[in-house]
C-alpha cells in the first residue's frame, strides 16, 4: 500500500462521525439566519474508542441577492 492509501484508510474507512444537534432557520430581511448547536463525536471503529468530542455553537446569517424572473412579453 502507498502512503496515501494508508492515510485514507486511517482517516476515512476506520473512523466514524456522529452528529447530533438542533437548528433554527429564520427568514430575515435580505436572507436567512441559522442558529443552533452541533455535538460531534469522532470514533475509531477498529478500537471502538472515542477520539474527539466537540460541542459547536452555530450562528450564521446568509444574505441572498435579488432574484430576477424574466417574463415573456405580453402583447
CHARMM internal coordinates of N, CA and C (Angstrom, degrees):
IC EDIT
DIST 1 N 1 CA 1.4472
DIST 1 CA 1 C 1.5245
ANGL 1 N 1 CA 1 C 109.95
DIST 1 C 2 N 1.3016
ANGL 1 CA 1 C 2 N 114.10
DIHE 1 N 1 CA 1 C 2 N 150.36
DIST 2 N 2 CA 1.4540
ANGL 1 C 2 N 2 CA 119.08
DIHE 1 CA 1 C 2 N 2 CA 177.92
DIST 2 CA 2 C 1.5240
ANGL 2 N 2 CA 2 C 109.88
DIHE 1 C 2 N 2 CA 2 C -88.30
DIST 2 C 3 N 1.2968
ANGL 2 CA 2 C 3 N 115.49
DIHE 2 N 2 CA 2 C 3 N 170.61
DIST 3 N 3 CA 1.4578
ANGL 2 C 3 N 3 CA 121.62
DIHE 2 CA 2 C 3 N 3 CA 178.48
DIST 3 CA 3 C 1.5300
ANGL 3 N 3 CA 3 C 111.26
DIHE 2 C 3 N 3 CA 3 C -62.17
DIST 3 C 4 N 1.3308
ANGL 3 CA 3 C 4 N 117.21
DIHE 3 N 3 CA 3 C 4 N -38.37
DIST 4 N 4 CA 1.4662
ANGL 3 C 4 N 4 CA 121.69
DIHE 3 CA 3 C 4 N 4 CA 178.98
DIST 4 CA 4 C 1.5220
ANGL 4 N 4 CA 4 C 110.76
DIHE 3 C 4 N 4 CA 4 C -65.80
DIST 4 C 5 N 1.3254
ANGL 4 CA 4 C 5 N 117.96
DIHE 4 N 4 CA 4 C 5 N -41.66
DIST 5 N 5 CA 1.4624
ANGL 4 C 5 N 5 CA 121.22
DIHE 4 CA 4 C 5 N 5 CA 177.70
DIST 5 CA 5 C 1.5317
ANGL 5 N 5 CA 5 C 111.17
DIHE 4 C 5 N 5 CA 5 C -61.63
DIST 5 C 6 N 1.3325
ANGL 5 CA 5 C 6 N 116.66
DIHE 5 N 5 CA 5 C 6 N -42.64
DIST 6 N 6 CA 1.4618
ANGL 5 C 6 N 6 CA 120.39
DIHE 5 CA 5 C 6 N 6 CA 178.59
DIST 6 CA 6 C 1.5235
ANGL 6 N 6 CA 6 C 111.39
DIHE 5 C 6 N 6 CA 6 C -63.86
DIST 6 C 7 N 1.3211
ANGL 6 CA 6 C 7 N 117.04
DIHE 6 N 6 CA 6 C 7 N -40.49
DIST 7 N 7 CA 1.4578
ANGL 6 C 7 N 7 CA 121.66
DIHE 6 CA 6 C 7 N 7 CA 179.94
DIST 7 CA 7 C 1.5280
ANGL 7 N 7 CA 7 C 110.91
DIHE 6 C 7 N 7 CA 7 C -64.94
DIST 7 C 8 N 1.3283
ANGL 7 CA 7 C 8 N 116.48
DIHE 7 N 7 CA 7 C 8 N -44.43
DIST 8 N 8 CA 1.4651
ANGL 7 C 8 N 8 CA 120.43
DIHE 7 CA 7 C 8 N 8 CA 178.88
DIST 8 CA 8 C 1.5233
ANGL 8 N 8 CA 8 C 110.51
DIHE 7 C 8 N 8 CA 8 C -64.61
DIST 8 C 9 N 1.3242
ANGL 8 CA 8 C 9 N 117.56
DIHE 8 N 8 CA 8 C 9 N -41.10
DIST 9 N 9 CA 1.4580
ANGL 8 C 9 N 9 CA 120.22
DIHE 8 CA 8 C 9 N 9 CA 178.79
DIST 9 CA 9 C 1.5180
ANGL 9 N 9 CA 9 C 111.28
DIHE 8 C 9 N 9 CA 9 C -62.58
DIST 9 C 10 N 1.3195
ANGL 9 CA 9 C 10 N 117.11
DIHE 9 N 9 CA 9 C 10 N -43.53
DIST 10 N 10 CA 1.4660
ANGL 9 C 10 N 10 CA 120.31
DIHE 9 CA 9 C 10 N 10 CA -177.88
DIST 10 CA 10 C 1.5243
ANGL 10 N 10 CA 10 C 112.56
DIHE 9 C 10 N 10 CA 10 C -70.45
DIST 10 C 11 N 1.3116
ANGL 10 CA 10 C 11 N 118.24
DIHE 10 N 10 CA 10 C 11 N -37.18
DIST 11 N 11 CA 1.4594
ANGL 10 C 11 N 11 CA 121.10
DIHE 10 CA 10 C 11 N 11 CA -175.87
DIST 11 CA 11 C 1.5198
ANGL 11 N 11 CA 11 C 113.91
DIHE 10 C 11 N 11 CA 11 C -87.42
DIST 11 C 12 N 1.3134
ANGL 11 CA 11 C 12 N 118.03
DIHE 11 N 11 CA 11 C 12 N -39.87
DIST 12 N 12 CA 1.4580
ANGL 11 C 12 N 12 CA 120.88
DIHE 11 CA 11 C 12 N 12 CA -171.75
DIST 12 CA 12 C 1.5202
ANGL 12 N 12 CA 12 C 112.36
DIHE 11 C 12 N 12 CA 12 C -102.90
DIST 12 C 13 N 1.2963
ANGL 12 CA 12 C 13 N 117.46
DIHE 12 N 12 CA 12 C 13 N -54.56
DIST 13 N 13 CA 1.4557
ANGL 12 C 13 N 13 CA 120.71
DIHE 12 CA 12 C 13 N 13 CA -172.30
DIST 13 CA 13 C 1.5249
ANGL 13 N 13 CA 13 C 112.74
DIHE 12 C 13 N 13 CA 13 C -72.60
DIST 13 C 14 N 1.3112
ANGL 13 CA 13 C 14 N 117.25
DIHE 13 N 13 CA 13 C 14 N -30.42
DIST 14 N 14 CA 1.4598
ANGL 13 C 14 N 14 CA 121.20
DIHE 13 CA 13 C 14 N 14 CA -173.87
DIST 14 CA 14 C 1.5167
ANGL 14 N 14 CA 14 C 112.98
DIHE 13 C 14 N 14 CA 14 C -91.46
DIST 14 C 15 N 1.3236
ANGL 14 CA 14 C 15 N 118.24
DIHE 14 N 14 CA 14 C 15 N -22.79
DIST 15 N 15 CA 1.4508
ANGL 14 C 15 N 15 CA 122.15
DIHE 14 CA 14 C 15 N 15 CA -174.44
DIST 15 CA 15 C 1.5192
ANGL 15 N 15 CA 15 C 111.21
DIHE 14 C 15 N 15 CA 15 C -106.81
DIST 15 C 16 N 1.3173
ANGL 15 CA 15 C 16 N 115.00
DIHE 15 N 15 CA 15 C 16 N 152.27
DIST 16 N 16 CA 1.4559
ANGL 15 C 16 N 16 CA 121.43
DIHE 15 CA 15 C 16 N 16 CA 176.68
DIST 16 CA 16 C 1.5241
ANGL 16 N 16 CA 16 C 108.19
DIHE 15 C 16 N 16 CA 16 C -129.49
DIST 16 C 17 N 1.3225
ANGL 16 CA 16 C 17 N 115.69
DIHE 16 N 16 CA 16 C 17 N 147.58
DIST 17 N 17 CA 1.4548
ANGL 16 C 17 N 17 CA 121.70
DIHE 16 CA 16 C 17 N 17 CA -178.26
DIST 17 CA 17 C 1.5239
ANGL 17 N 17 CA 17 C 108.52
DIHE 16 C 17 N 17 CA 17 C -118.28
DIST 17 C 18 N 1.3218
ANGL 17 CA 17 C 18 N 115.92
DIHE 17 N 17 CA 17 C 18 N 123.59
DIST 18 N 18 CA 1.4594
ANGL 17 C 18 N 18 CA 121.71
DIHE 17 CA 17 C 18 N 18 CA 176.18
DIST 18 CA 18 C 1.5208
ANGL 18 N 18 CA 18 C 108.19
DIHE 17 C 18 N 18 CA 18 C -104.34
DIST 18 C 19 N 1.3407
ANGL 18 CA 18 C 19 N 116.94
DIHE 18 N 18 CA 18 C 19 N 127.80
DIST 19 N 19 CA 1.4557
ANGL 18 C 19 N 19 CA 122.00
DIHE 18 CA 18 C 19 N 19 CA 178.73
DIST 19 CA 19 C 1.5226
ANGL 19 N 19 CA 19 C 109.43
DIHE 18 C 19 N 19 CA 19 C -120.02
DIST 19 C 20 N 1.3085
ANGL 19 CA 19 C 20 N 115.83
DIHE 19 N 19 CA 19 C 20 N 133.26
DIST 20 N 20 CA 1.4586
ANGL 19 C 20 N 20 CA 123.22
DIHE 19 CA 19 C 20 N 20 CA 174.08
DIST 20 CA 20 C 1.5183
ANGL 20 N 20 CA 20 C 107.11
DIHE 19 C 20 N 20 CA 20 C -137.22
DIST 20 C 21 N 1.3163
ANGL 20 CA 20 C 21 N 116.21
DIHE 20 N 20 CA 20 C 21 N 148.74
DIST 21 N 21 CA 1.4470
ANGL 20 C 21 N 21 CA 118.11
DIHE 20 CA 20 C 21 N 21 CA 176.90
DIST 21 CA 21 C 1.5082
ANGL 21 N 21 CA 21 C 112.68
DIHE 20 C 21 N 21 CA 21 C 166.84
DIST 21 C 22 N 1.3134
ANGL 21 CA 21 C 22 N 114.73
DIHE 21 N 21 CA 21 C 22 N 178.63
DIST 22 N 22 CA 1.4539
ANGL 21 C 22 N 22 CA 121.78
DIHE 21 CA 21 C 22 N 22 CA 178.36
DIST 22 CA 22 C 1.5153
ANGL 22 N 22 CA 22 C 109.21
DIHE 21 C 22 N 22 CA 22 C -134.21
DIST 22 C 23 N 1.3256
ANGL 22 CA 22 C 23 N 115.64
DIHE 22 N 22 CA 22 C 23 N 147.09
DIST 23 N 23 CA 1.4597
ANGL 22 C 23 N 23 CA 121.98
DIHE 22 CA 22 C 23 N 23 CA 178.86
DIST 23 CA 23 C 1.5176
ANGL 23 N 23 CA 23 C 109.72
DIHE 22 C 23 N 23 CA 23 C -131.12
DIST 23 C 24 N 1.3078
ANGL 23 CA 23 C 24 N 115.92
DIHE 23 N 23 CA 23 C 24 N 148.94
DIST 24 N 24 CA 1.4488
ANGL 23 C 24 N 24 CA 122.93
DIHE 23 CA 23 C 24 N 24 CA 169.61
DIST 24 CA 24 C 1.5172
ANGL 24 N 24 CA 24 C 106.67
DIHE 23 C 24 N 24 CA 24 C -122.00
DIST 24 C 25 N 1.3240
ANGL 24 CA 24 C 25 N 116.70
DIHE 24 N 24 CA 24 C 25 N 121.31
DIST 25 N 25 CA 1.4584
ANGL 24 C 25 N 25 CA 121.98
DIHE 24 CA 24 C 25 N 25 CA 178.75
DIST 25 CA 25 C 1.5228
ANGL 25 N 25 CA 25 C 106.96
DIHE 24 C 25 N 25 CA 25 C -106.72
DIST 25 C 26 N 1.3409
ANGL 25 CA 25 C 26 N 115.95
DIHE 25 N 25 CA 25 C 26 N 123.00
DIST 26 N 26 CA 1.4450
ANGL 25 C 26 N 26 CA 122.18
DIHE 25 CA 25 C 26 N 26 CA -177.59
DIST 26 CA 26 C 1.5213
ANGL 26 N 26 CA 26 C 109.32
DIHE 25 C 26 N 26 CA 26 C -122.37
DIST 26 C 27 N 1.3210
ANGL 26 CA 26 C 27 N 115.92
DIHE 26 N 26 CA 26 C 27 N 135.94
DIST 27 N 27 CA 1.4611
ANGL 26 C 27 N 27 CA 120.29
DIHE 26 CA 26 C 27 N 27 CA 175.08
DIST 27 CA 27 C 1.5234
ANGL 27 N 27 CA 27 C 107.23
DIHE 26 C 27 N 27 CA 27 C -84.80
DIST 27 C 28 N 1.3432
ANGL 27 CA 27 C 28 N 115.89
DIHE 27 N 27 CA 27 C 28 N 123.05
DIST 28 N 28 CA 1.4595
ANGL 27 C 28 N 28 CA 121.93
DIHE 27 CA 27 C 28 N 28 CA 178.47
DIST 28 CA 28 C 1.5180
ANGL 28 N 28 CA 28 C 108.59
DIHE 27 C 28 N 28 CA 28 C -119.61
DIST 28 C 29 N 1.3203
ANGL 28 CA 28 C 29 N 116.49
DIHE 28 N 28 CA 28 C 29 N 170.25
DIST 29 N 29 CA 1.4552
ANGL 28 C 29 N 29 CA 121.50
DIHE 28 CA 28 C 29 N 29 CA -179.39
DIST 29 CA 29 C 1.5314
ANGL 29 N 29 CA 29 C 110.06
DIHE 28 C 29 N 29 CA 29 C -59.50
DIST 29 C 30 N 1.3006
ANGL 29 CA 29 C 30 N 117.52
DIHE 29 N 29 CA 29 C 30 N 114.06
DIST 30 N 30 CA 1.4548
ANGL 29 C 30 N 30 CA 122.47
DIHE 29 CA 29 C 30 N 30 CA 177.44
DIST 30 CA 30 C 1.5193
ANGL 30 N 30 CA 30 C 115.34
DIHE 29 C 30 N 30 CA 30 C 88.60
DIST 30 C 31 N 1.3224
ANGL 30 CA 30 C 31 N 120.20
DIHE 30 N 30 CA 30 C 31 N 5.96
DIST 31 N 31 CA 1.4594
ANGL 30 C 31 N 31 CA 119.74
DIHE 30 CA 30 C 31 N 31 CA 179.87
DIST 31 CA 31 C 1.5070
ANGL 31 N 31 CA 31 C 113.10
DIHE 30 C 31 N 31 CA 31 C 171.08
DIST 31 C 32 N 1.3498
ANGL 31 CA 31 C 32 N 116.02
DIHE 31 N 31 CA 31 C 32 N -149.06
DIST 32 N 32 CA 1.4572
ANGL 31 C 32 N 32 CA 122.29
DIHE 31 CA 31 C 32 N 32 CA 179.31
DIST 32 CA 32 C 1.5187
ANGL 32 N 32 CA 32 C 109.18
DIHE 31 C 32 N 32 CA 32 C -133.06
DIST 32 C 33 N 1.3259
ANGL 32 CA 32 C 33 N 115.52
DIHE 32 N 32 CA 32 C 33 N 159.22
DIST 33 N 33 CA 1.4646
ANGL 32 C 33 N 33 CA 122.11
DIHE 32 CA 32 C 33 N 33 CA 176.45
DIST 33 CA 33 C 1.5212
ANGL 33 N 33 CA 33 C 107.82
DIHE 32 C 33 N 33 CA 33 C -128.70
DIST 33 C 34 N 1.3379
ANGL 33 CA 33 C 34 N 116.99
DIHE 33 N 33 CA 33 C 34 N 134.85
DIST 34 N 34 CA 1.4652
ANGL 33 C 34 N 34 CA 123.19
DIHE 33 CA 33 C 34 N 34 CA 179.54
DIST 34 CA 34 C 1.5229
ANGL 34 N 34 CA 34 C 107.62
DIHE 33 C 34 N 34 CA 34 C -118.77
DIST 34 C 35 N 1.3342
ANGL 34 CA 34 C 35 N 115.61
DIHE 34 N 34 CA 34 C 35 N 125.31
DIST 35 N 35 CA 1.4590
ANGL 34 C 35 N 35 CA 121.58
DIHE 34 CA 34 C 35 N 35 CA 176.64
DIST 35 CA 35 C 1.5205
ANGL 35 N 35 CA 35 C 108.72
DIHE 34 C 35 N 35 CA 35 C -130.66
DIST 35 C 36 N 1.3257
ANGL 35 CA 35 C 36 N 116.05
DIHE 35 N 35 CA 35 C 36 N 149.50
DIST 36 N 36 CA 1.4541
ANGL 35 C 36 N 36 CA 119.95
DIHE 35 CA 35 C 36 N 36 CA 177.83
DIST 36 CA 36 C 1.5102
ANGL 36 N 36 CA 36 C 111.04
DIHE 35 C 36 N 36 CA 36 C 159.10
DIST 36 C 37 N 1.3196
ANGL 36 CA 36 C 37 N 115.87
DIHE 36 N 36 CA 36 C 37 N -157.80
DIST 37 N 37 CA 1.4614
ANGL 36 C 37 N 37 CA 121.24
DIHE 36 CA 36 C 37 N 37 CA 178.72
DIST 37 CA 37 C 1.5238
ANGL 37 N 37 CA 37 C 109.74
DIHE 36 C 37 N 37 CA 37 C -149.65
DIST 37 C 38 N 1.3171
ANGL 37 CA 37 C 38 N 114.96
DIHE 37 N 37 CA 37 C 38 N 151.70
DIST 38 N 38 CA 1.4600
ANGL 37 C 38 N 38 CA 122.51
DIHE 37 CA 37 C 38 N 38 CA 178.91
DIST 38 CA 38 C 1.5224
ANGL 38 N 38 CA 38 C 108.25
DIHE 37 C 38 N 38 CA 38 C -126.55
DIST 38 C 39 N 1.3113
ANGL 38 CA 38 C 39 N 116.95
DIHE 38 N 38 CA 38 C 39 N 134.28
DIST 39 N 39 CA 1.4502
ANGL 38 C 39 N 39 CA 122.49
DIHE 38 CA 38 C 39 N 39 CA 171.48
DIST 39 CA 39 C 1.5253
ANGL 39 N 39 CA 39 C 107.03
DIHE 38 C 39 N 39 CA 39 C -111.45
DIST 39 C 40 N 1.3241
ANGL 39 CA 39 C 40 N 116.06
DIHE 39 N 39 CA 39 C 40 N 122.27
DIST 40 N 40 CA 1.4544
ANGL 39 C 40 N 40 CA 121.37
DIHE 39 CA 39 C 40 N 40 CA -175.22
DIST 40 CA 40 C 1.5304
ANGL 40 N 40 CA 40 C 109.71
DIHE 39 C 40 N 40 CA 40 C -122.26
DIST 40 C 41 N 1.3323
ANGL 40 CA 40 C 41 N 115.85
DIHE 40 N 40 CA 40 C 41 N 137.06
DIST 41 N 41 CA 1.4615
ANGL 40 C 41 N 41 CA 121.33
DIHE 40 CA 40 C 41 N 41 CA 177.19
DIST 41 CA 41 C 1.5272
ANGL 41 N 41 CA 41 C 108.64
DIHE 40 C 41 N 41 CA 41 C -129.59
DIST 41 C 42 N 1.3279
ANGL 41 CA 41 C 42 N 116.33
DIHE 41 N 41 CA 41 C 42 N 125.44
DIST 42 N 42 CA 1.4660
ANGL 41 C 42 N 42 CA 122.64
DIHE 41 CA 41 C 42 N 42 CA 176.11
DIST 42 CA 42 C 1.5213
ANGL 42 N 42 CA 42 C 107.83
DIHE 41 C 42 N 42 CA 42 C -99.72
DIST 42 C 43 N 1.3471
ANGL 42 CA 42 C 43 N 116.25
DIHE 42 N 42 CA 42 C 43 N 122.49
DIST 43 N 43 CA 1.4551
ANGL 42 C 43 N 43 CA 121.77
DIHE 42 CA 42 C 43 N 43 CA -176.67
DIST 43 CA 43 C 1.5239
ANGL 43 N 43 CA 43 C 111.08
DIHE 42 C 43 N 43 CA 43 C -118.41
DIST 43 C 44 N 1.3236
ANGL 43 CA 43 C 44 N 115.58
DIHE 43 N 43 CA 43 C 44 N 140.83
DIST 44 N 44 CA 1.4679
ANGL 43 C 44 N 44 CA 122.25
DIHE 43 CA 43 C 44 N 44 CA 171.17
DIST 44 CA 44 C 1.5202
ANGL 44 N 44 CA 44 C 106.66
DIHE 43 C 44 N 44 CA 44 C -88.21
DIST 44 C 45 N 1.3376
ANGL 44 CA 44 C 45 N 117.05
DIHE 44 N 44 CA 44 C 45 N 112.53
DIST 45 N 45 CA 1.4659
ANGL 44 C 45 N 45 CA 121.11
DIHE 44 CA 44 C 45 N 45 CA -175.48
DIST 45 CA 45 C 1.5198
ANGL 45 N 45 CA 45 C 112.76
DIHE 44 C 45 N 45 CA 45 C -71.31
DIST 45 C 46 N 1.3023
ANGL 45 CA 45 C 46 N 117.28
DIHE 45 N 45 CA 45 C 46 N -30.54
DIST 46 N 46 CA 1.4628
ANGL 45 C 46 N 46 CA 119.46
DIHE 45 CA 45 C 46 N 46 CA -177.57
DIST 46 CA 46 C 1.5340
ANGL 46 N 46 CA 46 C 111.23
DIHE 45 C 46 N 46 CA 46 C -71.24
DIST 46 C 47 N 1.3499
ANGL 46 CA 46 C 47 N 116.28
DIHE 46 N 46 CA 46 C 47 N -43.09
DIST 47 N 47 CA 1.4672
ANGL 46 C 47 N 47 CA 120.51
DIHE 46 CA 46 C 47 N 47 CA -179.85
DIST 47 CA 47 C 1.5262
ANGL 47 N 47 CA 47 C 112.46
DIHE 46 C 47 N 47 CA 47 C -93.24
DIST 47 C 48 N 1.3302
ANGL 47 CA 47 C 48 N 117.07
DIHE 47 N 47 CA 47 C 48 N -7.35
DIST 48 N 48 CA 1.4560
ANGL 47 C 48 N 48 CA 123.72
DIHE 47 CA 47 C 48 N 48 CA -179.34
DIST 48 CA 48 C 1.5344
ANGL 48 N 48 CA 48 C 111.21
DIHE 47 C 48 N 48 CA 48 C 55.12
DIST 48 C 49 N 1.3459
ANGL 48 CA 48 C 49 N 115.12
DIHE 48 N 48 CA 48 C 49 N 48.27
DIST 49 N 49 CA 1.4615
ANGL 48 C 49 N 49 CA 121.40
DIHE 48 CA 48 C 49 N 49 CA -179.99
DIST 49 CA 49 C 1.5180
ANGL 49 N 49 CA 49 C 109.83
DIHE 48 C 49 N 49 CA 49 C -126.36
DIST 49 C 50 N 1.3337
ANGL 49 CA 49 C 50 N 116.06
DIHE 49 N 49 CA 49 C 50 N 149.28
DIST 50 N 50 CA 1.4552
ANGL 49 C 50 N 50 CA 120.78
DIHE 49 CA 49 C 50 N 50 CA 172.06
DIST 50 CA 50 C 1.5182
ANGL 50 N 50 CA 50 C 108.33
DIHE 49 C 50 N 50 CA 50 C -80.60
DIST 50 C 51 N 1.3291
ANGL 50 CA 50 C 51 N 116.48
DIHE 50 N 50 CA 50 C 51 N 129.53
DIST 51 N 51 CA 1.4545
ANGL 50 C 51 N 51 CA 121.21
DIHE 50 CA 50 C 51 N 51 CA -179.96
DIST 51 CA 51 C 1.5272
ANGL 51 N 51 CA 51 C 110.58
DIHE 50 C 51 N 51 CA 51 C -95.85
DIST 51 C 52 N 1.3384
ANGL 51 CA 51 C 52 N 115.68
DIHE 51 N 51 CA 51 C 52 N -41.17
DIST 52 N 52 CA 1.4607
ANGL 51 C 52 N 52 CA 120.25
DIHE 51 CA 51 C 52 N 52 CA -173.53
DIST 52 CA 52 C 1.5180
ANGL 52 N 52 CA 52 C 109.29
DIHE 51 C 52 N 52 CA 52 C -150.26
DIST 52 C 53 N 1.3259
ANGL 52 CA 52 C 53 N 116.89
DIHE 52 N 52 CA 52 C 53 N 136.29
DIST 53 N 53 CA 1.4593
ANGL 52 C 53 N 53 CA 121.77
DIHE 52 CA 52 C 53 N 53 CA 176.90
DIST 53 CA 53 C 1.5282
ANGL 53 N 53 CA 53 C 107.45
DIHE 52 C 53 N 53 CA 53 C -131.12
DIST 53 C 54 N 1.3489
ANGL 53 CA 53 C 54 N 115.83
DIHE 53 N 53 CA 53 C 54 N 125.89
DIST 54 N 54 CA 1.4585
ANGL 53 C 54 N 54 CA 121.09
DIHE 53 CA 53 C 54 N 54 CA -173.77
DIST 54 CA 54 C 1.5273
ANGL 54 N 54 CA 54 C 109.43
DIHE 53 C 54 N 54 CA 54 C -133.51
DIST 54 C 55 N 1.3371
ANGL 54 CA 54 C 55 N 116.41
DIHE 54 N 54 CA 54 C 55 N 139.32
DIST 55 N 55 CA 1.4631
ANGL 54 C 55 N 55 CA 122.57
DIHE 54 CA 54 C 55 N 55 CA 169.97
DIST 55 CA 55 C 1.5267
ANGL 55 N 55 CA 55 C 106.64
DIHE 54 C 55 N 55 CA 55 C -113.36
DIST 55 C 56 N 1.3212
ANGL 55 CA 55 C 56 N 116.46
DIHE 55 N 55 CA 55 C 56 N 119.63
DIST 56 N 56 CA 1.4636
ANGL 55 C 56 N 56 CA 121.61
DIHE 55 CA 55 C 56 N 56 CA -173.74
DIST 56 CA 56 C 1.5287
ANGL 56 N 56 CA 56 C 109.66
DIHE 55 C 56 N 56 CA 56 C -119.44
DIST 56 C 57 N 1.3409
ANGL 56 CA 56 C 57 N 117.96
DIHE 56 N 56 CA 56 C 57 N 122.35
DIST 57 N 57 CA 1.4663
ANGL 56 C 57 N 57 CA 119.15
DIHE 56 CA 56 C 57 N 57 CA 172.63
DIST 57 CA 57 C 1.5250
ANGL 57 N 57 CA 57 C 109.95
DIHE 56 C 57 N 57 CA 57 C -78.71
DIST 57 C 58 N 1.3288
ANGL 57 CA 57 C 58 N 116.31
DIHE 57 N 57 CA 57 C 58 N 145.84
DIST 58 N 58 CA 1.4634
ANGL 57 C 58 N 58 CA 121.63
DIHE 57 CA 57 C 58 N 58 CA 179.78
DIST 58 CA 58 C 1.5256
ANGL 58 N 58 CA 58 C 108.20
DIHE 57 C 58 N 58 CA 58 C -121.10
DIST 58 C 59 N 1.3286
ANGL 58 CA 58 C 59 N 116.40
DIHE 58 N 58 CA 58 C 59 N 125.49
DIST 59 N 59 CA 1.4612
ANGL 58 C 59 N 59 CA 122.03
DIHE 58 CA 58 C 59 N 59 CA 174.99
DIST 59 CA 59 C 1.5258
ANGL 59 N 59 CA 59 C 105.89
DIHE 58 C 59 N 59 CA 59 C -147.25
DIST 59 C 60 N 1.3247
ANGL 59 CA 59 C 60 N 116.75
DIHE 59 N 59 CA 59 C 60 N 98.91
DIST 60 N 60 CA 1.4611
ANGL 59 C 60 N 60 CA 121.19
DIHE 59 CA 59 C 60 N 60 CA -175.49
DIST 60 CA 60 C 1.5180
ANGL 60 N 60 CA 60 C 109.90
DIHE 59 C 60 N 60 CA 60 C -133.90
DIST 60 C 61 N 1.3153
ANGL 60 CA 60 C 61 N 114.68
DIHE 60 N 60 CA 60 C 61 N 146.50
DIST 61 N 61 CA 1.4614
ANGL 60 C 61 N 61 CA 120.28
DIHE 60 CA 60 C 61 N 61 CA 175.57
DIST 61 CA 61 C 1.5183
ANGL 61 N 61 CA 61 C 107.79
DIHE 60 C 61 N 61 CA 61 C -130.12
DIST 61 C 62 N 1.3189
ANGL 61 CA 61 C 62 N 115.42
DIHE 61 N 61 CA 61 C 62 N 132.75
DIST 62 N 62 CA 1.4613
ANGL 61 C 62 N 62 CA 120.50
DIHE 61 CA 61 C 62 N 62 CA -178.99
DIST 62 CA 62 C 1.5193
ANGL 62 N 62 CA 62 C 107.94
DIHE 61 C 62 N 62 CA 62 C -122.92
DIST 62 C 63 N 1.3160
ANGL 62 CA 62 C 63 N 114.62
DIHE 62 N 62 CA 62 C 63 N 129.60
DIST 63 N 63 CA 1.4667
ANGL 62 C 63 N 63 CA 117.99
DIHE 62 CA 62 C 63 N 63 CA 177.21
DIST 63 CA 63 C 1.5207
ANGL 63 N 63 CA 63 C 109.31
DIHE 62 C 63 N 63 CA 63 C -96.14
DIST 63 C 64 N 1.3097
ANGL 63 CA 63 C 64 N 114.28
DIHE 63 N 63 CA 63 C 64 N 146.27
DIST 64 N 64 CA 1.4517
ANGL 63 C 64 N 64 CA 121.30
DIHE 63 CA 63 C 64 N 64 CA -179.09
DIST 64 CA 64 C 1.5216
ANGL 64 N 64 CA 64 C 107.06
DIHE 63 C 64 N 64 CA 64 C -118.86
DIST 64 C 65 N 1.3192
ANGL 64 CA 64 C 65 N 116.16
DIHE 64 N 64 CA 64 C 65 N 129.56
DIST 65 N 65 CA 1.4565
ANGL 64 C 65 N 65 CA 120.61
DIHE 64 CA 64 C 65 N 65 CA 179.19
DIST 65 CA 65 C 1.5157
ANGL 65 N 65 CA 65 C 111.39
DIHE 64 C 65 N 65 CA 65 C -70.30
DIST 65 C 66 N 1.3042
ANGL 65 CA 65 C 66 N 116.00
DIHE 65 N 65 CA 65 C 66 N 172.14
DIST 66 N 66 CA 1.4672
ANGL 65 C 66 N 66 CA 118.94
DIHE 65 CA 65 C 66 N 66 CA 179.70
DIST 66 CA 66 C 1.5261
ANGL 66 N 66 CA 66 C 111.13
DIHE 65 C 66 N 66 CA 66 C -63.25
DIST 66 C 67 N 1.2990
ANGL 66 CA 66 C 67 N 115.02
DIHE 66 N 66 CA 66 C 67 N 141.66
DIST 67 N 67 CA 1.4602
ANGL 66 C 67 N 67 CA 120.96
DIHE 66 CA 66 C 67 N 67 CA 178.68
DIST 67 CA 67 C 1.5230
ANGL 67 N 67 CA 67 C 107.36
DIHE 66 C 67 N 67 CA 67 C -102.68
DIST 67 C 68 N 1.3183
ANGL 67 CA 67 C 68 N 116.12
DIHE 67 N 67 CA 67 C 68 N 123.92
DIST 68 N 68 CA 1.4603
ANGL 67 C 68 N 68 CA 121.86
DIHE 67 CA 67 C 68 N 68 CA -179.14
DIST 68 CA 68 C 1.5204
ANGL 68 N 68 CA 68 C 108.13
DIHE 67 C 68 N 68 CA 68 C -109.32
DIST 68 C 69 N 1.3287
ANGL 68 CA 68 C 69 N 115.44
DIHE 68 N 68 CA 68 C 69 N 122.95
DIST 69 N 69 CA 1.4606
ANGL 68 C 69 N 69 CA 120.83
DIHE 68 CA 68 C 69 N 69 CA 178.23
DIST 69 CA 69 C 1.5354
ANGL 69 N 69 CA 69 C 107.26
DIHE 68 C 69 N 69 CA 69 C -111.52
DIST 69 C 70 N 1.3226
ANGL 69 CA 69 C 70 N 116.35
DIHE 69 N 69 CA 69 C 70 N 110.32
DIST 70 N 70 CA 1.4637
ANGL 69 C 70 N 70 CA 118.20
DIHE 69 CA 69 C 70 N 70 CA -179.90
DIST 70 CA 70 C 1.5342
ANGL 70 N 70 CA 70 C 111.48
DIHE 69 C 70 N 70 CA 70 C -70.80
DIST 70 C 71 N 1.2989
ANGL 70 CA 70 C 71 N 116.38
DIHE 70 N 70 CA 70 C 71 N 135.00
DIST 71 N 71 CA 1.4620
ANGL 70 C 71 N 71 CA 121.58
DIHE 70 CA 70 C 71 N 71 CA 178.67
DIST 71 CA 71 C 1.5396
ANGL 71 N 71 CA 71 C 108.81
DIHE 70 C 71 N 71 CA 71 C -112.81
DIST 71 C 72 N 1.3080
ANGL 71 CA 71 C 72 N 116.44
DIHE 71 N 71 CA 71 C 72 N 146.75
DIST 72 N 72 CA 1.4720
ANGL 71 C 72 N 72 CA 118.01
DIHE 71 CA 71 C 72 N 72 CA 177.68
DIST 72 CA 72 C 1.5373
ANGL 72 N 72 CA 72 C 109.15
DIHE 71 C 72 N 72 CA 72 C -69.35
DIST 72 C 73 N 1.2957
ANGL 72 CA 72 C 73 N 113.95
DIHE 72 N 72 CA 72 C 73 N 152.00
DIST 73 N 73 CA 1.4527
ANGL 72 C 73 N 73 CA 120.01
DIHE 72 CA 72 C 73 N 73 CA 179.95
DIST 73 CA 73 C 1.5284
ANGL 73 N 73 CA 73 C 109.67
DIHE 72 C 73 N 73 CA 73 C -74.12
DIST 73 C 74 N 1.3161
ANGL 73 CA 73 C 74 N 116.86
DIHE 73 N 73 CA 73 C 74 N 127.88
DIST 74 N 74 CA 1.4684
ANGL 73 C 74 N 74 CA 121.49
DIHE 73 CA 73 C 74 N 74 CA -179.81
DIST 74 CA 74 C 1.5236
ANGL 74 N 74 CA 74 C 108.47
DIHE 73 C 74 N 74 CA 74 C -100.07
DIST 74 C 75 N 1.3356
ANGL 74 CA 74 C 75 N 116.38
DIHE 74 N 74 CA 74 C 75 N 127.27
DIST 75 N 75 CA 1.4581
ANGL 74 C 75 N 75 CA 120.68
DIHE 74 CA 74 C 75 N 75 CA -178.46
DIST 75 CA 75 C 1.5052
ANGL 75 N 75 CA 75 C 111.66
DIHE 74 C 75 N 75 CA 75 C -119.36
END
COOR INIT
IC SEED 1 N 1 CA 1 C
IC BUILD
